[in-house]
């Protein structure tokens, strides 16, 4: 991160990733995240800064 704008974008991306992981876990009856749900979330969101850009 080199400036405030990219830091803000990274924070938003991180929050979105956490939401996607938890949504995937809940859809499958889990109450806690697991690595498989992280992988699913990243696979479903190809452009999620700073993780997939």
MARLUMFI-850749 format. One record per residue: residue number from 1; x, y, z of N, C-alpha, C, O in turn. Coordinates in nm, 3 decimals. Each point is the difference from the previous one (the first is absolute). Layout:
! MARLUMFI-850749
n,n.xx,n.yy,n.zz,ca.xx,ca.yy,ca.zz,c.xx,c.yy,c.zz,o.xx,o.yy,o.zz
NUM,X,Y,Z,X,Y,Z,X,Y,Z,X,Y,Z
...
//
This chain:
! MARLUMFI-850749
n,n.xx,n.yy,n.zz,ca.xx,ca.yy,ca.zz,c.xx,c.yy,c.zz,o.xx,o.yy,o.zz
1,0.084,-0.115,0.000,-0.084,0.115,0.000,0.090,0.123,0.000,0.088,0.015,0.084
2,-0.114,0.071,-0.178,0.086,0.117,-0.013,-0.070,0.130,0.033,0.065,0.103,0.016
3,-0.197,-0.106,-0.006,-0.072,0.123,0.031,-0.131,-0.033,0.073,-0.038,-0.117,0.013
4,-0.029,0.221,0.033,-0.124,-0.019,0.075,-0.110,-0.065,-0.083,-0.079,-0.079,0.052
5,0.073,0.110,-0.179,-0.104,-0.055,-0.086,0.016,-0.152,-0.015,-0.099,-0.074,0.008
6,0.221,0.027,-0.030,0.020,-0.144,-0.014,-0.020,-0.071,0.134,-0.044,-0.115,0.002
7,0.076,0.181,0.108,-0.024,-0.058,0.132,-0.151,-0.015,0.023,-0.044,-0.103,0.051
8,-0.033,0.203,-0.087,-0.145,-0.007,0.013,-0.056,-0.113,-0.086,-0.088,-0.074,0.043
9,0.138,0.062,-0.165,-0.046,-0.104,-0.091,0.035,-0.139,0.056,-0.079,-0.093,-0.012
10,0.196,0.080,0.073,0.041,-0.127,0.060,-0.089,-0.035,0.119,-0.035,-0.116,0.019
11,0.001,0.214,0.061,-0.091,-0.025,0.114,-0.136,-0.047,-0.048,-0.057,-0.094,0.056
12,0.005,0.158,-0.159,-0.129,-0.041,-0.055,0.007,-0.141,-0.058,-0.093,-0.078,0.017
13,0.203,0.047,-0.085,0.017,-0.134,-0.055,0.008,-0.106,0.109,-0.055,-0.109,-0.016
14,0.123,0.141,0.125,0.011,-0.093,0.112,-0.136,-0.025,0.064,-0.034,-0.114,0.031
15,-0.041,0.220,-0.011,-0.135,-0.015,0.058,-0.088,-0.083,-0.091,-0.075,-0.085,0.047
16,0.082,0.109,-0.178,-0.079,-0.077,-0.095,0.040,-0.147,0.003,-0.085,-0.088,-0.005
17,0.216,0.062,0.013,0.048,-0.138,0.004,-0.053,-0.072,0.125,-0.045,-0.115,-0.009
18,0.049,0.181,0.122,-0.052,-0.061,0.124,-0.149,-0.029,-0.014,-0.046,-0.107,0.040
19,-0.030,0.201,-0.096,-0.143,-0.023,-0.023,-0.024,-0.120,-0.092,-0.088,-0.081,0.027
20,0.165,0.071,-0.133,-0.016,-0.111,-0.094,0.035,-0.134,0.064,-0.068,-0.100,-0.024
21,0.172,0.098,0.104,0.040,-0.124,0.069,-0.111,-0.043,0.096,-0.038,-0.117,0.001
22,-0.012,0.208,0.077,-0.105,-0.035,0.097,-0.130,-0.038,-0.068,-0.070,-0.090,0.046
23,0.037,0.155,-0.155,-0.121,-0.036,-0.075,0.012,-0.142,-0.054,-0.095,-0.078,0.010
24,0.211,0.043,-0.066,0.020,-0.135,-0.052,-0.009,-0.103,0.112,-0.058,-0.107,-0.018
25,0.114,0.138,0.133,-0.006,-0.092,0.114,-0.145,-0.019,0.047,-0.044,-0.113,0.021
26,-0.028,0.221,-0.007,-0.140,-0.010,0.047,-0.089,-0.075,-0.098,-0.088,-0.076,0.040
27,0.111,0.097,-0.169,-0.079,-0.070,-0.101,0.018,-0.151,0.009,-0.086,-0.077,-0.043
28,0.197,0.035,0.098,0.029,-0.142,0.012,-0.018,-0.051,0.143,0.041,-0.112,0.032
29,-0.101,0.194,0.054,-0.034,-0.043,0.135,0.111,0.013,0.102,-0.009,-0.057,0.109
30,0.115,0.130,-0.142,0.111,0.020,0.093,-0.019,0.132,0.072,-0.052,0.096,-0.057
31,0.095,-0.090,0.182,-0.008,0.127,0.074,0.136,0.069,0.009,0.008,0.115,0.044
32,0.097,-0.184,-0.087,0.134,0.058,0.003,0.065,-0.017,-0.137,-0.031,-0.094,-0.073
33,0.119,0.185,0.039,0.067,-0.010,-0.130,0.102,-0.114,-0.001,0.051,-0.041,0.104
34,-0.022,-0.007,-0.223,0.104,-0.100,-0.021,0.074,0.037,-0.129,-0.050,0.079,-0.080
35,0.166,-0.136,0.062,0.083,0.034,-0.116,-0.074,-0.023,-0.132,0.018,0.076,-0.095
36,-0.098,-0.178,0.089,-0.073,-0.030,-0.124,-0.091,0.117,-0.039,-0.017,0.027,-0.119
37,-0.041,0.040,0.215,-0.089,0.112,-0.030,0.078,0.122,-0.047,-0.050,0.078,-0.081
38,0.171,-0.062,0.132,0.087,0.106,-0.050,0.032,-0.025,-0.147,-0.004,0.092,-0.082
39,0.037,-0.215,0.050,0.030,-0.034,-0.139,-0.121,0.022,-0.091,0.014,0.051,-0.111
40,-0.131,-0.088,0.158,-0.122,0.023,-0.078,-0.025,0.148,-0.022,-0.035,0.042,-0.111
41,0.052,0.036,0.215,-0.023,0.144,-0.011,0.097,0.064,-0.099,-0.041,0.083,-0.082
42,0.167,-0.122,0.088,0.098,0.055,-0.093,-0.026,-0.046,-0.143,0.021,0.077,-0.094
43,-0.068,-0.199,0.077,-0.030,-0.050,-0.134,-0.121,0.070,-0.060,-0.007,0.019,-0.122
44,-0.088,0.018,0.206,-0.123,0.064,-0.049,0.016,0.149,-0.024,-0.081,0.060,-0.070
45,0.183,0.001,0.126,0.026,0.143,-0.019,0.138,0.017,-0.059,0.098,0.017,0.074
46,-0.088,-0.022,-0.203,0.130,0.005,-0.069,0.076,0.129,0.023,0.123,-0.001,0.004
47,-0.193,0.112,0.011,0.066,0.131,0.014,-0.034,0.060,0.136,-0.087,0.086,0.013
48,0.157,-0.132,0.086,-0.023,0.046,0.137,0.132,0.054,0.055,0.082,-0.075,0.052
49,-0.065,0.206,-0.065,0.123,0.066,0.044,0.015,-0.012,0.150,-0.099,0.019,0.070
50,0.212,-0.047,-0.018,0.131,-0.024,-0.058,0.031,-0.148,-0.018,0.114,-0.036,-0.027
51,-0.214,-0.049,0.040,0.024,-0.145,0.003,0.015,-0.063,-0.138,0.078,-0.093,-0.016
52,-0.151,0.140,-0.082,0.003,-0.065,-0.131,0.041,0.094,-0.112,-0.003,-0.039,-0.117
53,0.040,0.160,0.149,0.043,0.094,-0.105,0.149,-0.004,-0.017,0.055,0.072,-0.084
//
